[in-house]
Amino acid sequence: FFEQVGLRVIHICLPEGSTKDEIVSEILRLNEDPNVQGLALDLPESLYSSKVLNAVKPEKDVDGLSSVNLGRLVRGDVDDCPVPPTVSAVMELLEDIGGRTVLLVGARGAQGAALQSVLQREGAAVLSCHWRAPQLQSELRQADAVVLGSTKPDDVPVSCIKPGATIISCARDLLSEKCNHGQQNNPAAEKTIGSLAVAMRMQNMVKNMERWIQSQQYRKWDLHCLKLQPLSPVPSDIEISRAQSPKAVDVLAKEIGLLADEIEIYGQAKAKVRLSLLERLKDQPDGKYVLVAGITPTPLGEGKSTVTVGLVQALTAHLNINSFACLRQPSQGPTFGVKGGAAGGGYAQVIPMEEFNLHLTGDIHAITAANNLLAAAIDARILHENTQSDKSLYNRLVPVVNGVRGFSAIQLARLRRLGINKTDPETLTEEEISKFVRLDIDPSTITWQRVVDTNDRFLRKITVGQANTEKGFVRQAQFDIAVASEIMAILALTTSLQDMKERLGKMVVANDKKGEPVTAEDLGVTGALAVLMKDAIKPTLMQTLEGTPVFVHAGPFANIAHGNSSVLADKIALKLVGEKGFVVTEAGFGADIGMEKFFNIKCRASGLVPSVVVLVATVRALKMHGGGPNVTAGAPLKKEYTEENLQLVADGCCNLQKQIQITQLFGVPVVVALNVFKTDSPAEVDLVCKIAKESGAFDAVPCNHWSAGGRGAVKLAQAVEKAANQKNSFKYLYSLELPIVEKIRTIAQKVYGAQDIELSPVAQSQVDRYTRQGFGNLPICMAKTHLSLSHQPERKGVPTGFTLPISDVRASIGAGFIYPLVGTMSTMPGLPTRPCFYDIDLDPITEQVKGLF
C-alpha cells in the first residue's frame, strides 16, 4: 500500500522473542538515520510499553502514541501531531457523534486515552470500561456506539447492545477484515477498522513527510537573546564570561534554524555544524557580508575582534536583525605566550571564553597530526628509496595480500599521472616500475616542516635523522607554529570535503632531482590526511555574551597565510541569517594585510562579494602613528596617551586615511568604528570621525561595546546597515594572468605605498621555477611585518619612498597562493621573559580556569 502511494518503506522484522531493550535499541538507531522520516511499530500487545513507545522521536512517530504526541493531542494541538491511525479510522466510521454516547470497551493505555480525547472534542459523551467490569451490560444498553479496543473474550456476552448502535472493532491485526466475536444474534452490524487504519497510517506518513519537507526549508529565527548587566569598572574578561550563563548549544542551534541532525555537540556550549546544511539551503539567498579590518596595529591594540562581536550583538540583540559573527580559532602559542585570549573583550566577547581559547573542538590538533604525518612520510620515503632496489621497493609498495596483488586507488591515480594506463601490478615493465617507485626527492628542496602549537624558539632550526637506524640520512629542518601549516590555510579556503581532498593532494612538499614538484598525492598520503581532517572541516558554533550565534573556524597566520576565518563558516552563516541578515567576519592585522588578502585570495576562493568594510581604530593607536612615544608592555602609559593631544591625533590619522584609501581600491563602502577609551576626550573623538568622513568613509562612529555590550554599538550597526544598501562596485586589485612579479609590484605600490620592489636572486629563481611549473596564475599572499605599511616595523604612520625587498618566494599550491617573503619572517614565535602562563591556573576543586586574560 505504501509503495502505491509513492512512499519507500523499509520493513524491519526483529527475531521473535526480542526484548524491549532490543526493540528500543533498534528504534534509537532508526531515530538517528536521516533517511528515515517516519517510524511505525507493529508489535505484540505485551511489548507496547511506554518505554518502547517513547523511544520513537516525536517527529518520526507515525502512530502518534509517544507521550509527547499524545500530550499534544489531549491539549488539542492536532495540527502539530499525528492522530493515531486507529483513532482516525474510528472517527471516519462514526458519523455525527455530537451529543451521542460512545462506550469504549477494553481500550487501554495510549490508544484508549487518544480515543477518549478525540471523541470528547467532537462532543460525544464517552464511557469507558473493561471486559470484566460489572457495569458492562448496563453501559452497552445506553451506548449509541461501541468501540472495542481489544479482542472480546469468548465468555463475555454482548447480546444486550442497544439496537441500531454502531460497533467498531479496533483489534491489533489492522489488516484483518474478519469479525470473530460470535455476534450472529446481535441487532447491529460490527465494523472493523482493518485496512482503513492502514490508510490512515499512510496519511500520517504523508503528513510526516510534508512536515519533514517543511522543516528542511529556511526558518525564521526565534532567537532569545541573553540580558547583560554591565558593571563599572568593567571586570576582567574571564569574570564577565563566567558571570553569564550561555544557552545550551542545541537550543541556540534550534533558534537559528539548524536541524537536530546537522549538529554534533561538544559539551554544553559548542557544537560542530555539518556541511549538509549547504545543500539543504542551497536555494536560500545569502545575507549581507561585512568585513572588520583595522588600521596598522600597535601595542596599544585596536580591538577588531571586540568590534566584530559588539556589532553582531547590536544587530541581533538590539535591532532585531539576524546576524552571525565568524571568527578565527586562536592558537595556543599566543594564548600562553603574549596575548592571553582572542575571544573579544569586555562585554563584547564569545563565551565560554576559556573553551574558545583552549583546544575548542580540536581542529588545530587535527591539523598538527595531518601536517606531521606528511612530514614523516617525506623523510621515510627518502630513507626507503636510498636503501632499497626498485624491485624491493615495488614488492613492499604493492604487496601480495591473501594471494592477490593489487594497486590501491591512490596508487592507480599516480600511475595515470605518470601516463601508465595499467591496473595489473604484474604487467609493469622495469622502466615503469622505476618511475612508479622512485620519487627522487631532493632533500635540499624540502619545504614541508613539522609543526607544534606552542611558541618554542628552540625548534626554529633542528637536525633530524641522527639515530643510527636512519643510516646517516641527516638533514637540517625546523618546526613552525601549527597555524602556519598550509593545511590550516587549506581548511580556511576550502569549499567542500571533495575540494579539501583535492587541495591536500596538490600540496607541493619538495622538488625531485629533475626540478619537478613532488606532492602529497605522489606520497600516497592524501586519503589519510583527509581522514584526519574530516571533523575539522565543520565550523564550530558558539555564542556571544548576549546569546547571538558565532562560528569559530580556522585560524591561518595573517603574516605568511591570509589571516581570515573559513570560507565554509561564512557560506553557512550567510544562508542561516537570511536575505536581510548580516554575517560579520574579521581579517587579521591591518587592512593592508588582512583585508587585501581577504579580497584577493578569500573572495576569489569563495565567490562571495563583500557588502561593507568596518575599519577599526582607536585614538591611542592613532597617537602612536602620529609620532607618540614607544609603549612598553606592563609600563604605565605616557601622558601623551592619557591626556588630550589633538595634534598627535591629527598627525596619526594619516594611517587611517591610507587604510580608507586601500579599501576604496576594491570599491567597497567603508565605515570607521572608533573604539572609545575613558581617557579619550570628546574633541579627539570628534576629530577622528571628522577626518575619516572627509577622507571618504561612508560614516565614522564612536563605539562603547567593550563597556556596554551591544547597546554600545547600536549606532555602528545602523551605519553598517545603511552602508550595506549602497551601490557596491567590488573589484579585485589585480588580474591573476599578470606575471608573479607584476602582481607583487601592484600590491607593494598600490597598497603599501612602496616606490618599487627588489627581488633577491633566490626570490627571482623561485619565481622562474613556479612560473615554469605552471603556478604563475595564483594570487599573491604577501608575508611581511604587520606593524608597518612598509617592511620596517618601526616606521609608523604612512611611510613613503621605500623599496620593498623580497628575500624569497614560496608557494602553497594546495591552499592556492604564492607567498613572497618581505625581509625575514619567523614562522615560530618565541616565549617572552614573562609569558602569560605565569597568570594561568586551575582551581582543582571547581575546575575553573584562572588568569586567562
N, C-alpha and C positions, 0 to 999 in steps of 0.2 A: 504493500500500500504506500509506504513512504517513497519508494522508488518511482511509483506512478505520479506522485505529487512533484517529484523532482528533487527530493532530498536524499543525500547519500547517508546510508545507515551502516554503522559498524555493530554487529551483533556479537557481544562478548558472553560466552557461555561458561560460567565457572563450574568447577567439578562439584558433583553432588556431595553434600556434607561439608561444604565450605563454611568456616566460622564467620561470625560477624566481623571480627578483626580483619580477616582476609578480604571480606567484601569491602570494608571501609578502606583498606589499603588500595584496592583496585579503583575505588571511586576517587580517592585522593590523587591517584596517578592521572586519571582522566580529567580531573579538575584543572591540572596544570598543563594539559595538552591544548595548545592554542588552536588546533584543528578541530576540536570538539566544541560545538556551540550549545549542545543540549544533551541531557543525560536522563534516560527513563529507566526505572527499575521494575523488573518482573521477578519477584522473589517469593518463596514460600511464606505463608502468613506469619509463621513464627519468627521470621527474620526482619519483619518490618518494625524495628525498634527506632526510638528517637535517635539513637547513636548512628544508625545506618542512614536514616532519612536526613539528618542534619550534617552528614558528611558531604552531601552534594552542595556545591556552591549555589547560592540562591539564584544567580544569573544563569546557571545551567540547569536548573530544576524544572524539568518539563512537566512533572506530575504535581507541582505546587504543594508538596507535603512537608517541606522543610519548615522549621519553626519560624524563620524569617518571613517566608512567603505566606505561611498560614496566618501569621500575625497581621500582615498587610491585608489579607483577605477579610479577616474578622473586623479590622478597622474600616473596611470599605474601600481600600485603595486598589480596586480591581484592575485599573489600568496599569499599575506598577507590578503586578504579579500574575502568574498563571493560575487559572481556576482549575482544580483537579479534574481530569477528564471524566471520571465517573460522575462528579457533581454536575459538570456541563451537560453530560448525556441525560441525567435525571431531569434537569431543568428543561431540556429540549423536549422530553416526553411529557412532562407535566404542563398542561396548558392552563393559563389564567388561574393561578392558585391564590390570588389575593383574597383574604378572608376565609379561606378553606383550612381544614385541619389536616396536617400531614403527620403520619406516625413513622418514626424511624425505628426499625427493629434490628437489633444486632449490629448497628453501625457504631463502631468503637474508634477510639484514637483520633488521629488526624483527619481521617476520612469523615468520621461522624461529626467532628467539630466543623469541618468545612461545609458539609451538607446543611447542618443546622443554621450556620451563619448566613448562607446564601438564601435559604428558604425564608428565614425571618426577614431578611432585607427585602424580599419580594412580597411581604405582607402575609405570609402564611402563619397559622398557629401551629407550632411544632411540638409534638410529643415525642418522647424517646424512651424506649425500654429494651431489655434484653430478652432472649427467647424464653428464659425460665421465670420471668417476672410474673407474680401472681395477678397483676392488673392487665396482663396482655390481652385477655379475651375482651374485657370491657373497653379497652382503648381501641381494639380492632373494630368494634361496633360503631365507634364515634368517627373514625378517620375517613376523610374523603379520598385520601391517597395513602398508600402504604409503601414505604421504601425498605426493601430487605437488604441490609448491609452485609449480611453473610449468609451462608447456606443454612436453610431451615433443618433442624434436627427431625429425623423421621417420626419421632413420637410426639411432636407438637402439632395439634390440630389447628387449622386456621379457617374452619368452616363458618365461623361467625363474622367473617369480614362483611362489612356493610355493602349491600347490593349497589352496583354501579361504581364502586370505588376503583381507583386506578392502582394497580400493583406493579411495582418495578423492582426487578432483582438486580443487585449490584455484585453478583458473585465475582470472585477474583479472576476466574477464567474469562477474560474480556472477549475472546474470540468465540466463546460457546454461545450458540443461539438456543440451546435446549432448555426446556422447562422440566426440571426434575423434582418438583415439590409435591407431586401427588395431589393435585387440586382439581381433579376432574369435576367434582361437585361444586366447585367454587363459582358463584354467580358472576364474578368479574374475571376478565382475561388478564393473565400475567404477562408483562412486557419485560424482556431482558435487554440490558443496555448493549451487550455484545459488541458488534463492530462499530456501533455508534460511538462508544467510548474510545475506540481506536481512532476514529475520525477526529474526535475532539482532542486526542493526544497529538495527532498530526497538526491540528490547528494551533495547538500550543507551541509545537515545534516551529511552525511557520512564524508565529508571533515572536518566538525566541530569536529566530534568525533576523527578523525585522529589527528587534531591539539591538541585536549584535551589530547589524549593519549601521544602525543609527549611532551606536557607541563608537564606531570607527571614524565617524565624521568629526570635524573640528568642533569643539565645545567651548562655549563662552566660559571664561574663568569665573570661579566662585571663590575668590581668594579672601581669606580672613587675615588681615594684617595684624601684627603684634603692636601693642601700645608701648611707647617709650616715655620714660620719665627722667629726662636728663638732669644730672646733678651738677652743681657748681661748687668748688672747682671740679673739673672733669677727672674722674678716676682713671686708673691705668686701663689699657685696652683689655687685658685679661680679666680685670674686675668687672668691667662693663659687660664683656661677653658672658661671664659666669652669672651675672645678675639677671640675664634674660633667659627664659626657658624656651628653646626652639620648639616649633611644631614637629611632631613625628613626621619623618620624611615621606611616608606613604600617604599621609594626609595632605601634605604640600603637593605631592605628585597628582593626587586626585583633583585638587583645587585648580590646577593649571591644565587639566585635560589629558594627563598621561593615563594609560590603561594599566591595570594591575600586572599584566604580563610584559609590560615594557620597562619595568624597573627591577633592579637587583639590589636589595637593601643591604647596606653595610652598617650595622649598629643602629642607633636611634635616629641619627640626624644626617645621614648621607646615603646616596644610592647611585648606582650606575644606571644609565639610561641606554636602552638598546637601540641600535640603528634602524630597526624595523619601523620605527616611528616615521622616518623619512619617506618610506614607501606608502605608509597609511595616509600621510598628509601631503602627498606629492602635488595635489591639485589646489592646496590651500595657498593663497597669496602670501608673500613674505611681508613682514613688518618693515619699519624704518631701521637703518643700520647706522649706528653712531660710534665714532672712534674717539677715545680720550687719549690725547698726546700731551706733551709738555714742552716748556722752554728747556734750554740746556741745563741739565741737572747740576746742583751744587750740594755741598754737605748739609745745607740748611733744609733740603727737601722741598718738594713741590706738592706731593700728595695726589698723584694720579689715581691710585687705587681707591683712596678715600673719596675722591670726586666721583669715580665710577659708581661706587656703592651708594654714596649720598644722592646721586642723580636718579638711580633706579628707585631708591626709597621715596624720593619726592614724586616721581612719575606715578608710581603704583599706589603707595600708601596715602598720598595727599591729593593727587589729581585724578585718581581712579583710571589711570591709563596702564594697560598691560605693558610690563617691561621686564627684561631679563638682563642681568649682568653676566658677562663672560670673562673670566679671569684666568691668568696663568697659575699653575701649581708651583709653589715656591720650592726651591732646592734647600735641602738640609744644610748645605755648605754655608750659605749666608745666614741661615736661621741660628746656627750655633757659632757662627763666626763674627759678623759685624752688624747684621741687620736686626735679627731677633724676631721678625714676623713680617708677613706680607698680605694680611687679610683686610687691609684698610686700616682705619684707626678711629678712636673716639667713639662717637655714636653713629658712625658710618663704617661698619665692618661686617665681615662674614662670620657667622657663628656655626658651631663652636670653634673659636679661633685656634685653640690648641690642636684640634683634629685637622683643621685646614693646614696648619704649618708642619705637622709631624706625620709623615707617611701617607696620610689621606687614604686612598684605596690601593696604594702600592704600585702606581704606574711607573714611577721613577725606578723602583726596584726591578720591574719587568724590563725596562729599557737597559738597565745595568746588566741584567742577566743575558739579554739578547746581544748586546754590544760585546760583552766579554766572551760569549760563545763563539762569535765570529772571529774575535782576536785569537782565541785558542785554535780555531780551525786553520787560520793562516799559518801560524808557526808550526802546527802539527803537519800540515801538508808539505811545507818546505822540508821538514825533517825526513818524512817518509820518502819524498822524491829523491832526496840526497842519498838515501841509504838503501834503495831497492831498485831492482831492474824493472823494465817495462812489464815483463811477464808477471813478476811477483806483485807489482802494484795492481795489475789488471785482475789477478786472481783474488786479491783482497778487496778491491773496489766492487767487483762483480762476482761474489762467491756463489758456490753451489749450495742451495738450501733444499733439503729433502729431495736430493737428486735432480733438482731443477736449477738452471742458471738463468737469471733474467735481470734486465736493467730496471732501475726504479724510474718513476715518472720524471724526476728531476734530471736523471742521467740521460734519459731519452731526449729531453729538451736540449741538453748540452750537445748531444750527437747532432741534432738538427742544426744547431748554431754552427757547428763545425762542418756542415754540409755532408754529413754521413747519414744517409737515409736507410739505416738498417736497424732491426729490432731484435735480431738473434745474436747473442754475445759470441756464438761460435763462428760467425761469418766475417768478423772484422779482420782486415789484413794487419800485418805487423806495423805498417806505417799508420794505419787508422788507430790501432791500439795505442801507439806512442802519442799521437795527437790527443787522444782521449784522456790518457792518464797523466800527461805532463802539463802542468800549468806554467812551469818555469818562472816562478815569481822571482823578481829581482829584489832581494831584501832591502837594498838601499832606497827603493821607491815605495816602501810600505807607508801608507798614510793613515791606516786604521790603528787607533790607540785603544788601550784599555781605559775603563772609566770607574770612578767611585764617587758617591755623593757626599764627599767630605772635603773640606778645604785642607789639603795635605801637600804643602810646598815641597816636601822631600820626594814626592813622586813625579815632580816635573821632568826629571831625567833619571832613567833607570837602565839597568842592564839585565836582559833576560837570557836564559839558556845556560846558566853557569853550572847546573848539575851534570855529573858525569853521564847520566842517562841521555842527555841531549847531544852527546857525541861531538862537542866542540862547536855546535851551532850557537854562537853568542852574538847578540846584536844589541845596539842601544835602542831604547824605546822610551815611552812616557805614559803617564796617566793623565787624562783630562777629567774635569768635573762631569758627572753623569749627564747633566743637562746640556753639555756641549756636544754630546753624541749626535751624529747625523740621524740616528733612529729617532731622537726627540724631535728634530726638525721634520722628519717624515710624518711622525704622529700628528704634528701640528698642521701639516699641509694636506694630509690625505683626505679623500672624499668617500672612501668605502673600504671594506675589507679586501676586496679584489685589488683596488688601487694600491693599498698599502703593501700587499704581497708583491705587486709588480715593482713598486718603488724600492722595497727591500732587496729584491733581486738585482736591481740596477746599480746598487751602491758599489762604487769603484774603491777597492782597498789597496791596490798596488798596480804596477805595470809588470808585464813579463819581460824577458830579456830581449825581446824584439821591439819593446816600447809600446805594446798594445795593452789596453786596460784589462785588469782582472777583477771580476765582480763577485759578489756574494753568491750569485746564481752559479758561477763557474765552480765555486767551492762546494756546491750542493747543500747549502745550509738555509736556503730561503724558507722552505716549509717549516723548519724548526723555529726560525725567527718569528714567523707569523703565529705559530702556536704560542710562543712566549708572550706575544703582544695582543692576543685575541680579546682579552678583557680590558687591556689598557686603552684600546681604541674607543671605548664607550665613555662619554663625558660623565663627570660626577656631579650630581645635583645636591646643592646645599641651599642655605638661605641667609638673608641679611638680618640685622637686628630687628627689623620691622616685618620680618616674615615674608619678604618678597624673594622670588627664586633667583638662584645663581648657578651657573655652570662653571666648574673648575676643571680645566683640561689642558694639558701640555704646558711646558714652560721652557721653550728654547732660549738659550743665551741671546741677549739682544746685541751683543758685540759681534760674535762670529756667526750667529744664525739670525733669524729675522725677528725674534723677540716679541712674538704675538701668541695668544692662545689659539685653540684649534679651529680650523675651518668647520669641522663637524659640529662642535658646540654651537657655533654661530648659526649654521644652517638649521639645526634642530630648534634652537631658540627662536629664529625668525619665523618658523612655521607655528610654533606654540603661541607666540604673542598675538598673532592675527594681523590683518592688514593695517590696522590703526595703531598697533603696538610698536614698541621700541626695543631693540637689542643694543646694549651699550658694552663695548669691548675696549680693551686698553692696549696701547702699544708701549713697548719698553723704551726707557730713556727719553731723550728729546725728540721733537718732531723730525729733526734732520736724520735721525737714525731709525727709530721705531716706526714712525708714520710713513717715511719714504719706503721702507721695506714692506709695510702693510699694504700700501697701494701697488707697488711694482711687483711684489712677489706673492703675497697672500691673496690679493684680489684677483690676480691672474689665475691662481690655482682654484679659487672658489667660484669665480664668475660673478661674485656679488658686487653690487655698486653701493658705495657709502653715501649716506644722506647728509651727514654733518660731522665736522671735527670740533671737539671741545678741547681747547688749548689751555692747559693749567699753568698758573703762575702764582707766585707769592711776592709780596712787597720785599721781604727779606732777601729772597733769592735774586730779585732784580737789583737790589742794592749791591750785592756781590758782583753782578755783571757790570754794574756802573763804576766799579773800582773800589768797593768796600774791602776792608781788611780780611785777611785769611781767617778761616774758622778752624779751631782745633777741637776735635771730639772730646767732650767731657768738660771743656773750659767754658766759663761764663761768656755770653755773647758781648762783643764790644758795643759801646753806646750808639755807634752808627746804625746798629740793627734794632735797637730798642727805643730810640728817640726819633722824632720826625726829622727827615732829611730829604726834602723834595728834589734837590739837585742830584743826589745819588740815585733816586728812583727814576728821574727823567733820563739820566745817562744810561741806566741799566735797561730801560725799555727798548733800547736798540736790539737786544736779543729777542724780545717779544715780537718786535716788528719784523725781524728777519724770519722768525718761525711762522708768522702770519703769511708772509710773502711765499714761503715754501709751500704752505697749504694751498695758496691761490694758484700755484703752478699746476695743481691737479684739478682745479675747477670745482672745489667743494666748499660750501659755506663754512665759516669758522666762528664759533662762539668762545670768547675768552672767559674762563672760570677763575676768579681770583680768590684763592683760599685766604681768608682773613684771620689774622692773629690779633690777640688783645693789645699787642704793642704797636699795631698799625694805626696811624692817625687817619681820620676821615679824609683829610686833604690828600694824603698819599694814595688812599684807595680811589678817590675820585680822579686823581691824576692818571693812574694806570688805566682806568676804564676809558677816560677821555682819549688818551693816546692810542689805545687799542682800537677804538671805533674809528678814529681818524686814519688809522693805518689799514683799514679795510675789513676789520672784523664785523660780522653781522650784528653782534652785540657783545657787551662785556658786563659780567655780573659778579658782584661780591657774594661769597658763599660762607655759610656758618654751619655746615652739616657736621663738622667734627665735634662741635659742642652742642648742636641742637638736633642732629639726626636729619631725616628727610625734610622736615619743616624748614631747615636752614638752606635748602637747595631748591625750594619751590620756584623762585624767580629764574634760576638757571634752567630748570625743567621747562618752564614756559617759553624761555628764549630758544631752547633746543627744539621744542615742538614747532615754533614759528619758522625757525631756520630750515627745518626738515621739509617745509612746504614751499621753499624757494626753488627756483629753477636750478637744476643740477647739470653741470656740464663736465662731469668727471672724465678725466683722460689720464693715460699713463705718461710718464716722463720721457720714455724713450721706446723705440721700436726694438723688438728682440732681434730683428735682422741686422741691426748695426753690429760692427765688429766689437769684440770684447773690450778693446782699449777705448773705443769711442763711447761705449756705454759707461765705462768707469769715468771718463773725462766729463761726460754730461752730468753725472751725479756730483762730481767734485766741484765743477764750476757753477752749476745752477743751484745746487742745494747747499754746499758748504761755503761757496764763495771763493774757492781757490782760483788762482791765476791759471794754473795748469797742473798736470800730473807728471811724475817722473818714475818710470819703471826701472827696477834693478835688472841686471842681466838674468838673474834667476826667475824673476817675475815674467820677463819677456819670453824666456824659453818655455815657461809653463803655459803662457797664453798661446804660443805657437803650437804646443803639444795638444792642448784642449781643442783648439780650432781644427787641427789635423784629425783628431779622434772623433770629430762630429759634435762637439759640445758647445760650439760657438754661439748658438741661438738661445742660450739660457739667460734668465735675468741675473742681475748682479746683486750680491749681498755684501756690502762693504763691512769689513771688520776693522773698526777704529775706536779710539777712545770716545766715551760718551760725555766727557767733562768739558769738551770744547767743540766748536764748529770745525776747528782745524784738527791737526794731528797732535798738537801740543796741549796737554791737559791744562796747563797754567794760563792759557790765553782765553780769557773770558770775553763777554760781550759779543762783538761781531768782528773777528779777525779778518784782515784783507791782505792781498798781495802775496800770499804764501803759495808755495808749490807743494802739492800733496805727494809724499813719497810712497810708492807701492813696493814693499820689500819682497812680497811673494804673492802668488796667486794659486789658490787651491779650488777644488771642486767637490760639491756634494751632489753627485749625479742622481742619487735616489730621491733626495729632497727636491732637486731640480733647480740648483743655482750654482753660480761661480762666486767664490768669495776671495776678493783681494785683501791682503793684509796691509794695513796702513801703519808703517812703523813696526813696532814689536807688540804682539798681543798675547797675553797669557791666557791659556785655557784651563789653568788650575790655580784658583785663588789660594792664598795662604792665610793662616790664622794670625790675627794681631797679637800684640803682647798680652792684652786682656780681652779674650774672646767673650762672646755673650754667654757661653756655657757656665761662666762663674756665677751667673744670677739664676740659672735654670735649675730647678729642683723638683722633687716629687714627694708629696706627703704620703707616707706608707700606710696611714690609716684611711684617709679619704680617697687616696689615689689621684688627688688633684695636682695638676702641674702648676708650678710657681715660677714667677720671674720671666715668663715668655712674653716680653715686651710690655 
